[in-house]
Amino acid sequence: AKDFQSLPLFVWYDYLCCPQDLSSEAIDGRSCAIRSIPAYVAKCEYFVILCPVVEHVDERKMLSLASWAERGWCRTERLARELSARKQGYSIVIHGAKQQTLSGFAADRNGEFSTLR
């Protein structure tokens, strides 16, 4: 808890930090947000991956850490984290309300650049 009180806390949450709608204003904002990913991720001491196992409401498919690791934008954020100048910090995977782990990554799959609808 001391870490959170003594220094500024930077949080990047992709769904909230990138405009999701299809208006021209949102598309411009999304482009700016995507270009800023490396800068924001480099400032983060804690890289948090929120990926409980849940069913996507519209597509009726299961989402999990495995599906997170396949998504191109998530892989881009992870790569930005791994290549950032920050040599210290933590990657925390939140699997559910009572299960969190510290994590390393291996690029063992092909990713997909797509959006969930």
N, C-alpha and C positions, 0 to 999 in steps of 0.2 A: 504494500500500500504506500510505503514511503516514496517509491519510484514515481508513482502517479501524482504525488503532491509536490515534489521538489523541482520537477522540470516540466516544460510545456509538453502536452500530450498531443501527438498527431495521429489521426485515425483516417484511414482510407477504407471505405466500404464501397466496392465497385457499383453495386446497384443504386446506391443513393448518390454517389459522386458523379455518375455519368447520366445525363438526361436520357430518358427512355422513350419519350414519345417521338412521333415522326414529323413534327412541324419543322419548318426551315430554321426557326430560331433554336430549337432543340438540337437539330443536326449540327449547327455551328457550335453550340455549346458542347455537344458530345465530342466534336473534333478537338476542341480546346482541352476538354477533360482527358481525353485519351493521350494527347501530347504531354500532359502534365503527370501522367502516371509515374514515370521514373523519378521525378523530383519529389513527389509526395512519398512514394515508397522508400526512397533513400533516407528520408527523415524519420521513418518509423522504427522505433526500437522493437516494437511488438508487431509482428505481421500475423494477423489473426484470420484464420480460415474458418468461416461459419458454414459447416456442411453436415448437418444432421441428415439421417436417412428419412426422406419425406417423398410423398408422391406429388408430382407436378399436377396442379388442379386441371389445367386445360389439356395437357398432352398425355395425361395418364401414364407417365413413366416415372420410375424411381430416380431420385437425385441423391447423391452421396459424395463422399470424398473421391471416389473413382470417377464419377461424372464431372466433378469439379476439375479434376486433373486432366480431363480430356478437352475441356473447353479452351479454345484458343486464347481468349482474353484473360482467362485465369492463368494460363501458362505464361502469357506475356507479363502479367503482374508478378508472378513468381520469379521469372527470369530477371525482371528489373530488380527485384529484391536480391537475388543471388549475385547480380553484377554491380550492385550499388557499392559506393565507397565505404559504407558502414560495415565494419568488420565484426561488430558485436550486435547482439540482439537475439530475439527469439521468434521462431515460427510456431504458433500455437494453433493446433487443429481442434476445433470444438465439434465433437460428434453428437453431443446432446447436452441436456441440462446437468448431467452428472458425469460426463466423460469428456475430458480434455487431454491432449497429449502435446508434448514438444515434438517437433518433426523436422526431419531432413527430407530431401526430395531426390528422386531419380527420374530422369526423363526417359521412361521405358515404353511410352506409348506414343502414338500419333495423335495430335490435337486437331480440333475442329474449330473454325471460326464461324460461329452461327449465334443466333439469338433465340432464346426460348420465347414462345409466344404466350 
